């Protein structure tokens, strides 16, 4: 049932058509017990299995033009989760806002694991692939990530320098760090 909830979140944050019909279907079927949105655009979904609140990232970052432009750009957000987390890691470090890129294993609807990266800052998760900002606690309950690596901006810069000098890596820096940590048993 969490897949239905994840899909509802994605439909809402991406402003897809038929959001109301989908939510009504989840309410009518009992998967969702209640859903509401406040004046700041924060949605809350209550269900028997998990309750969570979230806000669309484009609403959350409405006062940060560089980030908002990236989110709204067709070529931006759709580059993939690792690039999106790297973008936030670089951009928000320029604002002096501490945070870190997290690479974790998630499971899709049929239980197949895949790597996924997102940005974590001050107890919030910013996942641009889903255009969502939510508390880490809610994100963990909904997605159940198995964290492989956590990378600060300094570690990211160091890895980029290594790749530049060696020119042997074919992976994106965040993914390379996660794969290495998982391989060596250093995964968190």
N, C-alpha and C positions, 0 to 999 in steps of 0.2 A: 504493500500500500504506500510505502514511502515514495516509490516511483511516481505515483499519481500526484503526490504533494510536491516533489521536485519539479514535475512537469508544470504544475500550476504556478509555482514560483517563476519558472522560466517564461511561461506565457504572459504573466503579469509584467515582469521586468522588461520584456522585449516588446511590450505593447502589441501583442499579436491579436488577431481577430478572434472573436468568439470567447473571450476571457469570461464574460458573464455566464454564457451558456455552460462552459466547462466547470466553473465554480458551482453553478446551480446543480449540475449533475453530481458533483462531489458531495454537495450538501444533501441532495435528495437520496443518494446512495448511502449516506451515513459515514463516508470517509472523512468528511470535514464536518465538525460540529458548529463552528462559527468562523466568520471571516469579516474583518473590517479594516478600514484605512483611516488614519487620522489626518489632521490638517497639514501635517508636514510630509505626507506621502509615505508614512510608515505603515506597512501592512502587517496584520497579525492573523495567523491561521491557527485555529485550534482543532485538534483531532484527537481521537482516542489514543493514537500511538505516539504523537509528538506535537508539541505546540511550538511555534516559532514566529519571530517578527523579522521583517526585513524592509529595506528601502532600495529602490532602483539606484544604481551607482550614478546614473546621469542626473538624478535628482539630488543625491548626496553631494556631488561635486559641481553643482550648478554655479558656484562662485569661484571655481578654479578653471579658467578658460582653457589652459593647455590640456588638462585632463579631460574636461568635458568635450573638447574638440576631438581628442583621441577616441573617446567612447562613441561619439556620434559619427565618426568617419567610418564608412563601409570597410575601408582597408585596415583600419585600426584594430578594433576589438576582435575581428575575425581572423587575425594572424595566428591565434592559438594561445592557450593558457600560459605557456612558458614565456612567450614574448610579452604577453600582457603583464605578468608578474614582474618581469624585468623592467618594463616601462614604468610601472609604479615605483619600483625600488629606486630607479634612477631619478625619476621626477620628484618624488616626495622627499628624497634626500636633499635635493636642491632647496626645498622649502624648510629644511632643518627638522623635518618630522621623522623621527626614528621609526623604523619598521623593518620587516624582514620578509623575504620571499620563502614560501614553504612549498616543498614538493612532497606529495603524498600519493599513496595508492588508494584509488577509489574502486568501487565495483559498479558496473552498469546494471541494467535491469535484469540481465540473465546471469549475473554473477561473475562476469569476466573482469579481471583487474586491469586497470590502466593508470598511468602516471598522470597527475594533474597538479598544476602549480597555481598558487594564489598568493595574495599579499596579506600579511597580518600586522596589525598596528593597534596598540593600546586596547587589546581585548576585542577588536573587531576584525572581521575577515572581509576583504574586498576581492571579489571574484569577478573579474571583468568578462570572463567567458559567459557567465550567467547574468552580467550586468547587475550584480547584487552586492549590498553591504549589509552584514548582519553580525550579531555577537558571535564570538568564537564558540561559545557554549551551544547556541542554536545551530550553528553550522555543523559542529561535531555531531550533534544529535541527529540532524537530517542526513548528512553525508557519510558519517563514520569514517573519516580519513585515517589511514595508517601512515603517519608522518615518517618520511624517509630522511629529509634534510631541511634545515632551516639556515638560510643564507642572509647575512647582513650585506649592506652596500659595500663595505670594505672587502669582504670575502669575494663578492661578485667582481669588483674591480681587479682583485688579484688574479682570479680565474681568467678574466678577459686578457690580462697581460700575458699569462702563461700560454693561452691559445694563440695570441698574436705572435709570440716568439717561437713557438713550436710548430704552429700551423698544421697540426696533425688531427685535431679534433673535428669530427663531423657532427657532433651533438651541440645543442644550445647549452650555454654555460650552466644554467640551473639544472637541466636534465643530466648533464655530465656529472655534476657534483652529486646528485641524488643516486645515479647509477653506481658511481664509485663507492659511496657510503653504504649502499645496499650490498654491493659485492664484497666489501671488506668487513661487513658486519658492524659498521659504525652507525647504522640507521638508528634514528631516535625512536 
